[in-house]
């Protein structure tokens, strides 16, 4: 896996992946035109976890129709302002979803499958999870 980040002006950068995708990032503190690199990290952990949860629920033959994760994070007060805590709250919607299966999917993602979450946790970030199940 490879990627490239190119400065495109002011505090904006263009990220390019080897799979031919791109994303703009903006580190300007006021009037941002795109997510900051640290916001991208949060979206990365949310995306990685969500993929796992949906995949596990589908394999468990659960009728999932929507999955959203709300992410809240705290950062250190000093430089480097790393994340110290991240909380992921999953809202999983479907028909006749078993709460035990949703919990199992989230636990498996957190403990075994989500590379981003596990990497951040090994780096000292306290990561927690919660969920709610909504009937479609």
C-alpha positions in Angstrom: 0.0 0.0 0.0 1.3 3.4 -0.9 0.0 7.0 -0.8 1.2 10.5 -1.6 0.3 13.9 -0.1 0.9 17.0 -2.2 0.8 20.6 -1.0 -1.7 22.5 -3.2 -1.6 25.9 -1.5 -2.1 27.7 1.8 -2.6 24.9 4.3 -4.4 22.5 1.8 -3.0 19.2 0.8 -4.2 16.6 -1.7 -3.9 13.0 -0.6 -3.5 10.4 -3.5 -3.8 6.7 -3.0 -2.3 3.9 -5.1 -5.9 2.8 -5.7 -6.4 6.1 -7.6 -8.5 7.9 -5.0 -8.0 11.4 -3.7 -9.0 13.5 -0.8 -8.3 17.1 0.1 -7.2 18.0 3.6 -6.9 21.5 5.2 -5.0 22.2 8.3 -6.0 25.9 8.4 -7.5 26.6 11.9 -10.1 29.1 10.6 -12.4 28.8 7.5 -11.4 25.3 6.6 -12.2 24.1 3.1 -11.7 20.4 3.9 -11.2 18.0 6.8 -8.0 18.3 8.8 -5.6 15.4 8.9 -6.7 14.7 12.5 -10.4 14.6 11.4 -9.4 12.2 8.7 -8.0 9.9 11.4 -11.4 10.0 13.2 -13.2 9.2 10.0 -10.7 6.4 9.4 -11.4 4.7 12.7 -15.1 5.2 12.2 -15.0 3.8 8.7 -12.8 0.8 9.6 -15.1 -0.1 12.5 -18.3 0.4 10.5 -17.1 -1.9 7.7 -16.3 -4.6 10.2 -19.7 -4.2 12.0 -21.7 -4.4 8.8 -19.7 -7.3 7.4 -20.0 -9.3 10.7 -23.8 -8.6 11.0 -24.4 -9.6 7.3 -22.4 -12.9 7.8 -24.5 -13.5 10.9 -27.6 -13.2 8.7 -28.8 -10.1 10.4 -31.1 -7.8 8.4 -29.1 -4.6 8.8 -30.2 -1.6 6.8 -28.2 1.2 8.2 -25.1 1.7 10.4 -23.9 5.1 11.6 -21.1 5.8 14.1 -20.9 9.0 16.0 -17.3 9.7 17.1 -16.2 12.0 19.9 -12.6 12.5 20.7 -10.4 14.3 23.2 -6.9 15.6 22.4 -3.8 16.3 24.6 -3.5 20.0 25.6 0.2 20.1 24.6 2.1 19.5 21.3 1.9 16.9 19.9 -1.9 17.2 20.4 -2.5 13.5 20.0 -5.9 11.9 20.7 -6.1 10.7 24.2 -9.7 9.3 24.1 -12.0 8.3 21.3 -15.6 7.1 21.8 -17.5 5.4 19.0 -21.3 5.2 19.4 -22.9 2.9 16.8 -26.5 3.3 15.7 -27.4 0.2 13.9 -30.8 -0.1 12.2 -32.5 -3.2 10.8 -35.3 -5.6 11.1 -35.4 -8.0 14.0 -31.7 -7.3 14.8 -30.4 -9.3 17.8 -28.8 -7.0 20.3 -26.3 -9.7 21.2 -25.2 -10.0 17.6 -24.7 -6.2 17.3 -22.7 -6.2 20.6 -20.6 -9.2 19.3 -19.9 -7.4 16.0 -18.7 -4.3 17.7 -16.6 -6.3 20.2 -15.0 -8.3 17.4 -14.2 -5.1 15.4 -12.7 -3.5 18.5 -10.7 -6.5 19.7 -9.7 -8.3 16.5 -10.5 -6.7 13.1 -10.3 -2.9 13.0 -6.7 -2.2 12.2 -7.1 1.6 12.8 -8.7 1.2 16.2 -6.2 -1.4 17.4 -3.3 0.7 16.1 -4.5 3.8 17.9 -5.1 1.7 21.1 -1.6 0.4 21.1 -0.4 4.0 20.7 -2.1 4.8 24.1 -5.4 6.1 22.9 -8.3 5.1 25.2 -11.0 3.8 22.9 -14.5 3.0 24.1 -17.7 1.9 22.3 -21.4 2.0 22.8 -24.4 1.2 20.6 -28.1 1.4 20.1 -30.3 -0.8 18.0 -33.1 0.7 16.0 -36.0 -1.3 14.5 -36.5 -0.4 10.8 
